[in-house]
Amino acid sequence: MGGWSEVRARSRVALAMILLLAAAPLAAQEEGGDDDWGDDPWGEEASPFSWYGFVEGASGWRTQSDSAIDDDMTLEELRLQLEGEYLADWGTLSLKADGVADGVEDELTGEVREAMVSFSPGERIDVRLGRQVLTWGTGDLLFLNDLFPKDWQSFLSGRDDDYLKAPSDAARISWFGEAVNLEAVVTPRFEPDRYVDGSRLSYYDPARGVIVGAPPELDADEPSHSADNAELALRLYGLAGSQEWAIYGYRGFFGQPTAFDPERGVATFARLNSLGASLRGPLKGGIYNLETAWYDSADDRHGSDPNVPNSELRLLGGYEREMATNFTVGTQYYLEWLQDHDDYVASYPFATEDRRDEFRHVVTLRLTYRMLRDDLTLGLMNFYSPSDDDAFIRPAVGWRYSDNLRFDAGANLFTGDRDSTFYGQFEENSNVFLRARYSF
């Protein structure tokens, strides 16, 4: 793989697939016509079972060659998603599953994104058991207290933003009080992030001091499946006037394999305890948000072990407002404060220029403009780190052609002065993408 002639051929296949998707609703109109025979004239009781889904074709092309991966495409797939729901007197059963023909990985894959039962054993209690996507916190694509698994490979290669959140096998229990609510999530088996491993996107390896890709893929050693390694996340939240407040707690592991076992020579996941809080509410015609999180690296609280990540304090402040009709501006400031930085510097085993600074600053700016009765959306999301001197730019265009058919195009563009910084390492993964989705 990787020759330009082959890339062009693969691109033509992907574009042909998208054109077929575009023609599907038109063919359906010609065959079915405009009739109302699908309506129920007798007013019979609706079925307790409903199902729906979509077919999506997607392609992503690198904007430059990648020295570590001999493939000029980050995305080439045909995806089918089916979603069903069964409503019973005692609760709800829901299922969501994807099947993917993946041209980058050259394989057919399937995934259950949701297989869950929901019920209320008491007047103030809701329970969700099974496979589900979990999220909380206030950040816009910046996560402090949301420590549920993310799929960074999907997000950075051009898939829909929904696929940034990976599913978990968990029990979620919610209690609703008069002024305070409590939510607890127990994940019996640790679910790591789907991190960049070199198979689809390259990354920087500080041990070798270069950008690397597969083979071999980065294969980290996950914690054993024991009760002591189960994840527990808690959220206490409520309203104080018009202000939304929340307090968070977490016990588990870092989602990325940032630790290393020198005896076995493998990457591992360090233990993590986290405590945080957030506040969100109206301000001067817009919405503000504040969030903080303390990351306690339980395996090395003194920061002197070079094989374990140091503890961190993370801070976030944001504001969003509609500046003109259909034009919204949102901005955020984010800070990572690495604790015990002197000990980290003294024990760092790799090149000096690759060391993290004590403070990492990130500023974001999101611009969104909607037109044509919200059928056309133009967006731009920018991440810039003045401390790392790198950036991540995400322009996007979404066009809803009909109730069933939607087109999306955009780019993931990275730049940086050093390969070792967070965004700079992905510069050769910069890509443009195109997606077409037909929903039914």
C-alpha positions in Angstrom: 0.0 0.0 0.0 1.0 3.6 -0.2 1.6 4.3 -4.0 -0.2 7.3 -5.4 -1.7 5.2 -8.2 -3.2 2.9 -5.7 -4.4 5.8 -3.5 -6.2 7.3 -6.5 -7.8 3.9 -7.3 -8.9 3.5 -3.7 -10.2 7.0 -3.6 -12.3 6.4 -6.7 -13.8 3.4 -5.0 -14.7 5.4 -1.9 -16.2 8.2 -4.0 -18.2 5.8 -6.0 -19.5 4.3 -2.8 -20.6 7.8 -1.6 -22.3 8.5 -4.9 -24.3 5.3 -4.5 -25.4 6.3 -1.1 -26.4 9.7 -2.4 -28.6 8.0 -5.1 -30.4 5.7 -2.6 -33.1 8.1 -1.4 -33.8 9.4 -4.9 -34.4 5.8 -6.1 -36.6 5.2 -3.1 -38.7 8.2 -4.0 -39.1 7.0 -7.6 -40.2 3.5 -6.5 -42.4 4.5 -3.6 -43.9 7.8 -4.7 -45.6 10.1 -2.3 -48.3 8.1 -0.5 -49.5 7.7 3.1 -50.0 4.0 3.0 -47.4 3.6 5.8 -49.7 5.5 8.3 -51.9 3.5 10.7 -55.5 4.6 9.9 -57.0 2.4 12.7 -55.1 4.0 15.5 -53.8 0.6 16.8 -51.4 0.6 19.7 -47.8 1.2 18.6 -45.3 -1.7 18.7 -43.1 -1.7 21.8 -40.1 -2.4 19.5 -38.5 0.2 17.3 -35.4 0.0 15.2 -33.4 2.4 13.0 -29.9 2.9 11.7 -27.7 4.3 9.0 -25.2 3.4 6.2 -22.2 5.6 5.9 -19.3 5.8 3.5 -16.2 7.6 4.7 -12.7 8.4 3.3 -9.8 10.3 4.8 -6.6 11.3 2.9 -3.3 12.4 4.4 -2.2 15.8 3.3 1.4 14.7 3.3 3.3 11.4 3.3 4.0 9.8 6.6 7.6 8.5 7.2 6.4 5.8 9.6 3.2 4.5 7.9 3.2 3.5 4.2 -0.4 4.4 3.6 -1.7 7.7 2.3 -5.2 7.2 3.7 -6.3 7.4 7.4 -9.9 6.3 6.7 -11.6 4.2 4.0 -14.7 2.4 5.2 -18.3 1.4 4.7 -20.2 1.3 8.0 -23.7 -0.1 8.8 -25.2 0.8 12.2 -28.4 -0.8 13.5 -30.1 0.4 16.6 -33.1 -1.1 18.3 -35.1 -0.4 21.4 -37.8 -2.5 23.3 -40.1 -0.7 25.7 -41.6 -2.8 28.4 -43.6 -2.0 31.5 -40.6 -2.8 33.7 -38.0 -0.9 31.7 -36.1 -0.7 28.4 -33.8 -2.9 26.4 -31.6 -1.2 23.9 -29.0 -2.4 21.4 -26.7 -0.6 19.0 -24.2 -2.4 16.8 -21.8 -1.5 14.0 -20.4 -3.5 11.1 -17.5 -2.0 9.2 -15.7 -2.9 6.0 -12.4 -1.2 6.7 -10.1 -0.6 3.7 -7.2 0.8 5.8 -7.0 -2.2 8.1 -8.1 -4.5 5.3 -10.7 -6.3 7.4 -14.3 -6.7 8.3 -15.1 -5.7 11.9 -18.1 -5.5 14.1 -18.7 -3.8 17.5 -21.6 -3.7 19.9 -21.7 0.0 21.1 -24.7 -0.5 23.3 -26.4 -3.5 24.8 -28.2 -2.2 27.9 -31.1 -2.7 30.1 -32.6 0.3 31.9 -35.1 0.2 34.7 -36.2 2.1 37.9 -36.3 0.0 41.0 -37.5 2.9 43.0 -39.2 6.3 42.5 -35.9 8.2 42.7 -33.5 5.6 41.3 -32.6 4.8 37.7 -30.3 1.8 36.8 -28.5 1.1 33.5 -26.7 -2.2 33.2 -24.6 -3.4 30.3 -22.6 -1.9 27.4 -23.0 1.8 27.2 -21.3 5.1 26.2 -20.7 7.3 29.3 -19.9 11.0 29.5 -19.9 13.9 31.9 -18.0 17.1 32.5 -18.1 20.6 30.9 -15.2 20.8 28.5 -15.5 21.1 24.7 -13.2 18.3 23.5 -11.1 18.8 26.6 -11.6 16.2 29.3 -10.8 16.6 33.0 -13.3 14.6 35.0 -14.6 12.6 32.1 -12.3 9.6 32.5 -14.5 7.2 30.5 -12.7 5.6 27.5 -12.1 7.7 24.4 -11.4 6.5 20.9 -8.6 8.8 19.7 -7.9 6.8 16.6 -11.4 7.4 15.3 -11.4 11.1 16.3 -8.1 11.9 14.6 -8.6 9.9 11.5 -11.9 11.5 10.3 -14.8 9.5 11.8 -17.9 11.2 13.2 -17.3 13.0 16.6 -19.7 10.5 18.2 -17.0 7.8 17.8 -14.7 9.8 20.1 -16.5 8.2 23.0 -15.8 4.4 23.3 -18.3 2.1 25.0 -17.9 0.6 28.5 -19.3 -2.5 30.1 -20.6 -0.9 33.3 -23.4 -0.4 35.8 -24.7 3.1 36.1 -26.9 3.9 39.1 -28.5 7.4 39.5 -30.3 8.7 42.6 -32.4 11.9 42.3 -32.9 14.0 45.4 -34.7 17.2 46.1 -31.6 19.4 45.8 -28.7 17.0 45.3 -28.3 14.0 42.8 -25.8 11.2 42.9 -24.5 9.1 40.1 -22.2 6.1 40.4 -20.6 4.1 37.6 -18.9 0.8 38.3 -16.8 -0.8 35.5 -15.8 -4.3 36.6 -13.2 -4.6 33.9 -10.9 -1.7 33.1 -11.7 -0.1 29.8 -8.6 1.9 28.4 -8.7 4.5 25.7 -8.3 3.4 22.2 -5.0 5.1 21.9 -2.9 5.9 18.8 -0.8 2.7 18.5 0.9 3.1 15.1 -1.6 0.9 13.1 -3.5 3.8 11.5 -1.8 6.9 12.8 1.9 7.4 13.8 3.1 8.7 17.1 6.3 9.9 18.9 8.3 7.3 20.8 10.5 9.1 23.4 12.6 5.9 23.9 13.7 5.9 20.3 13.4 9.6 19.7 11.5 9.3 16.4 8.0 9.1 15.0 7.0 5.4 14.7 4.2 3.3 13.2 3.3 -0.4 12.9 4.6 -3.0 12.7 4.8 -3.5 15.5 1.8 -1.9 17.0 2.0 -0.4 20.5 0.6 -3.2 22.6 0.3 -2.3 26.3 -0.3 -4.7 29.2 -3.7 -4.0 30.7 -4.5 -4.6 34.4 -5.7 -8.0 35.4 -9.5 -8.6 35.6 -9.8 -8.5 39.4 -12.2 -6.8 41.7 -9.4 -4.6 43.0 -8.8 -3.3 39.5 -12.5 -2.3 38.8 -13.1 1.3 38.0 -15.4 3.5 40.2 -16.7 6.9 39.1 -18.9 9.2 41.3 -20.7 12.4 40.5 -22.6 14.5 43.0 -24.5 17.3 41.2 -27.3 19.8 41.4 -28.5 23.3 40.8 -27.8 26.5 42.8 -30.2 29.0 41.2 -29.3 28.9 37.6 -25.8 27.5 38.2 -25.1 23.8 37.6 -22.5 22.4 40.0 -20.9 19.0 40.3 -18.3 17.2 42.3 -16.5 14.2 40.8 -14.5 11.3 42.1 -12.7 8.4 40.3 -10.7 5.4 41.2 -9.0 3.4 38.4 -6.2 3.9 35.9 -4.8 6.4 33.5 -6.6 5.8 30.1 -3.3 5.9 28.2 -0.4 3.5 28.6 1.9 6.2 30.0 3.7 3.8 32.4 6.4 1.3 31.7 7.5 -2.0 33.4 11.3 -2.2 32.9 11.4 -5.8 34.1 9.1 -7.1 31.4 9.8 -4.3 28.9 6.2 -3.4 28.2 4.0 -0.3 28.5 1.4 -0.4 31.3 -1.4 1.6 32.8 -0.6 3.4 36.0 -3.2 3.7 38.8 -5.1 6.9 39.1 -7.3 8.5 41.7 -9.0 11.7 40.8 -11.1 14.4 42.5 -12.7 17.3 40.8 -15.5 19.9 40.5 -17.3 21.9 37.9 -19.6 24.9 37.6 -21.6 26.0 34.6 -24.3 28.7 34.1 -25.5 31.8 32.2 -23.3 34.9 32.0 -23.7 38.1 30.0 -25.9 36.5 27.3 -23.8 33.4 27.1 -22.8 30.2 29.0 -19.6 29.9 31.1 -18.0 26.8 32.5 -15.3 26.2 35.1 -13.8 22.8 35.9 -10.8 21.4 37.8 -9.4 18.0 38.5 -6.6 16.7 40.7 -4.9 13.6 39.3 -3.3 11.5 42.0 -0.8 9.1 40.5 -1.2 6.4 43.1 1.9 4.4 42.0 4.3 7.3 42.4 3.1 10.1 44.6 6.6 11.6 44.9 7.1 11.9 41.2 10.6 10.3 41.3 9.9 7.1 39.3 10.6 7.8 35.6 8.4 4.8 34.6 5.2 6.3 36.1 3.4 9.5 35.2 3.5 12.3 37.8 0.4 13.7 39.5 -1.3 16.7 37.9 -3.6 19.6 38.6 -5.8 20.4 35.7 -7.9 23.6 35.3 -10.4 24.7 32.6 -12.4 27.9 32.0 -14.7 28.4 29.0 -17.3 30.8 27.6 -19.7 30.4 24.7 -22.1 33.0 23.2 -24.2 33.6 20.1 -22.5 36.7 18.7 -24.9 37.2 15.8 -27.9 35.3 14.5 -26.8 31.7 14.0 -23.2 32.5 14.7 -21.7 31.1 17.9 -18.3 31.7 19.3 -16.8 29.5 22.1 -13.4 29.7 23.7 -11.6 27.8 26.5 -8.4 28.1 28.5 -6.9 24.8 29.8 -3.9 24.2 32.1 -2.0 21.1 33.0 0.3 21.6 36.1 2.7 18.8 36.4 3.5 18.1 40.1 7.0 17.4 41.5 8.5 18.8 38.3 12.0 19.0 39.8 12.0 15.2 40.6 10.6 14.5 37.1 13.4 16.5 35.5 16.0 14.7 37.6 14.8 11.2 36.7 13.8 11.7 33.1 15.7 9.1 31.1 15.3 10.4 27.5 16.4 13.4 25.5 16.3 16.7 27.4 14.4 18.5 24.7 11.6 15.9 25.0 10.8 16.6 28.7 7.5 18.1 29.6 7.3 21.6 30.9 5.9 22.1 34.4 2.9 24.0 32.9 1.1 23.1 29.6 -1.3 25.8 28.4 -3.9 25.2 25.7 -6.3 27.8 24.2 -9.3 26.8 22.0 -11.6 28.7 19.8 -14.7 27.3 18.2 -16.7 29.1 15.5 -20.0 27.8 14.3 -22.3 29.3 11.7 -25.6 27.7 10.7 -27.6 28.7 7.6 -30.3 27.4 5.2 -32.6 26.7 8.1 -29.8 24.8 9.9 -29.3 22.4 7.0 -25.8 23.8 6.4 -23.3 24.1 9.2 -19.8 25.6 9.0 -17.5 25.0 11.9 -13.9 25.6 12.9 -12.3 24.3 16.1 -8.7 25.4 16.9 -6.4 24.2 19.6 -3.2 26.1 20.3 -0.6 25.5 23.0 1.7 28.5 23.5 3.9 26.4 25.9 4.4 23.5 23.4 4.2 25.8 20.4 1.9 23.4 18.5 -1.6 23.5 17.2 -4.6 21.3 16.0 -7.1 22.8 13.6 -10.4 21.2 12.7 -12.5 22.9 10.0 -15.8 21.1 9.2 -18.8 21.5 6.9 -22.0 19.6 7.4 -24.9 19.5 4.9 -28.2 17.9 5.6 -29.5 17.2 2.1 -32.7 15.6 3.4 -34.1 14.0 6.5 -32.3 10.8 5.5 -29.1 12.0 3.8 -26.3 14.0 5.2 -22.8 14.9 3.9 -19.8 15.9 6.1 -16.4 17.1 5.1 -13.5 18.5 7.1 -9.9 18.2 8.1 -7.6 17.3 11.0 -4.6 19.5 10.6 -1.6 19.4 13.0 1.5 21.5 13.3 4.4 21.9 15.8 8.0 22.8 16.1 8.9 19.5 17.9 7.9 15.9 17.2 7.7 15.3 21.0 4.8 17.6 21.7 1.2 16.4 21.9 -0.1 17.9 18.6 3.3 18.1 16.9 3.7 14.3 16.9 0.7 14.0 14.6 1.8 16.4 11.9 2.3 13.7 9.3 -1.2 12.4 10.2 -2.9 15.6 9.0 -5.8 14.6 6.8 -8.9 15.7 5.0 -12.1 13.6 5.1 -15.4 13.1 3.5 -18.4 11.2 4.8 -21.9 10.5 3.4 -24.6 9.0 5.7 -28.0 7.6 4.8 -30.3 7.1 7.8 -33.3 4.9 7.9 
